[in-house]
Amino acid sequence: MGRRETRKDDFEDDGRVIADMSGVERPSLFGAGRPPRREGPRAEAPARRREPDVRFTTTERLWMALGALKAGLLVGLVYVVFLGLVILALLAIWNIL
């Protein structure tokens, strides 16, 4: 026996709430904008931990950027070497045939 296809007409709402999504809003596409609007039964803001204010010097920021650049170049180098080995293997197979 096959599975019966369900249509929108077959759906019957029994009125139960599975998850309250009234306080959920769409996130901003442009990053940190205004804080989200709070409405509904959970309008009070949750308690947040206060994190220490960390400030980096110019040289620390430079070294972090260079470290990230080095990591990205290393990952790119691994891809290039792997692709080169695949091409060499395919050329070897082509020459044998």
C-alpha positions as CSV (number, residue, x, y, z in Angstrom):
1,M,0.0,0.0,0.0
2,G,1.3,3.4,-0.9
3,R,1.4,6.5,1.2
4,R,-1.6,8.7,0.9
5,E,-0.8,12.2,-0.3
6,T,-1.8,14.9,2.2
7,R,-3.4,18.1,1.0
8,K,-4.0,21.4,2.8
9,D,-7.7,20.5,2.8
10,D,-7.0,17.4,4.9
11,F,-5.4,19.5,7.8
12,E,-7.5,19.9,10.9
13,D,-6.4,22.3,13.6
14,D,-7.2,21.1,17.1
15,G,-6.2,24.4,18.8
16,R,-3.2,23.2,20.7
17,V,-0.1,25.4,20.9
18,I,3.1,23.4,20.2
19,A,5.6,26.3,20.3
20,D,4.8,30.0,21.1
21,M,6.4,31.9,18.2
22,S,4.7,35.3,19.0
23,G,8.0,36.8,20.2
24,V,10.2,35.7,17.3
25,E,11.0,38.3,14.7
26,R,13.0,38.2,11.5
27,P,16.7,39.1,12.1
28,S,18.1,42.2,10.5
29,L,20.1,41.7,7.2
30,F,22.4,44.6,8.0
31,G,23.9,43.5,11.3
32,A,23.6,45.3,14.5
33,G,20.7,47.7,14.1
34,R,18.2,48.6,16.7
35,P,17.5,46.1,19.4
36,P,14.6,43.7,18.7
37,R,11.1,44.8,19.8
38,R,9.7,42.8,22.7
39,E,6.1,42.0,22.8
40,G,3.8,39.2,24.0
41,P,3.9,37.1,27.1
42,R,7.7,37.1,27.3
43,A,8.2,40.9,27.0
44,E,10.8,41.1,29.8
45,A,14.4,40.9,28.7
46,P,16.3,37.9,29.9
47,A,19.2,38.5,32.3
48,R,22.5,38.6,30.5
49,R,26.0,38.1,31.8
50,R,28.2,41.1,31.7
51,E,31.3,40.3,29.7
52,P,34.5,42.2,30.1
53,D,35.2,45.1,27.8
54,V,38.2,43.9,25.6
55,R,40.2,46.4,23.7
56,F,43.0,45.4,21.3
57,T,45.9,47.6,20.4
58,T,46.7,48.3,16.7
59,T,49.6,45.8,16.7
60,E,47.4,43.1,18.2
61,R,44.7,43.7,15.6
62,L,47.4,43.6,12.9
63,W,48.7,40.2,14.2
64,M,45.2,38.8,14.4
65,A,44.5,39.8,10.8
66,L,47.8,38.4,9.6
67,G,47.1,35.1,11.5
68,A,43.6,34.8,9.8
69,L,45.2,35.6,6.4
70,K,47.9,32.9,7.0
71,A,45.2,30.4,8.0
72,G,43.2,31.2,4.9
73,L,46.2,30.9,2.6
74,L,47.1,27.6,4.2
75,V,43.7,26.1,3.5
76,G,43.8,27.4,0.0
77,L,47.3,25.9,-0.5
78,V,45.9,22.5,0.6
79,Y,43.1,22.7,-2.0
80,V,45.6,23.7,-4.7
81,V,48.0,20.8,-3.9
82,F,45.1,18.3,-3.8
83,L,43.8,19.6,-7.1
84,G,47.3,19.3,-8.6
85,L,47.6,15.8,-7.4
86,V,44.3,14.8,-8.9
87,I,45.3,16.4,-12.2
88,L,48.6,14.5,-12.2
89,A,46.8,11.2,-11.4
90,L,44.3,11.8,-14.3
91,L,47.1,12.6,-16.7
92,A,49.0,9.4,-15.7
93,I,45.8,7.4,-16.2
94,W,45.3,9.1,-19.6
95,N,48.8,8.3,-20.7
96,I,48.5,4.6,-19.7
97,L,45.3,4.2,-21.7
